[in-house]
């Protein structure tokens, strides 16, 4: 899905007339829409995209996230949230698109509608077993915090939602984290890991005083003599000069 542009995703959704976000989609509708998406991607990346395999894997992932009881149906909103969250687009463009899906025709969103969006979004880290890191499955505190940020207005508009999202609220912080992980994948840092001695460090680099750690050592919890896991660290996901 990381090869899919937001405009191509929107084209496929329009082509299949997926406009009613509260409507259910059955397996056949999901497969048809994913086939349209991956047929187009295969034309651009024929060495990377095996259409039947990609459709099968993406369908399985969507059902694991949004249909744990395997009823064979997920809501259109869930399908859009899953695909758009992981597609290739700027964070703010994703936020704008997702807000538009739950906003009324006048462009405003109340607490119930925002709750629907946050609920569908938090299912992605939940399926990975990571939901506790993002405040658990309860999205109510995040909904409350958004409307407090809006001075308790009954409805919010897109600009205010974007301002709130820039603060990386608890239920949604996984998405900017995912973007930073992706951005860091190819970053090279002219530093040597104090634990495994890798140089240059590829990916995330973490720094504490004169102590550098690569992402493999950090994520696997390895430490060197005299260093504790609870020390404060600075995380670099793009290369920096000395």
Beta strands, then each sheet from edge to edge (+ up, - down):
strand 1: 24-26
strand 2: 73-75
strand 3: 108-109
strand 4: 156-157
strand 5: 188-189
strand 6: 201-202
strand 7: 205-208
strand 8: 211-214
strand 9: 234-236
sheet 1: 1+ 2-
sheet 2: 3+ 4-
sheet 3: 5+ 6-
sheet 4: 8+ 7- 9+
end
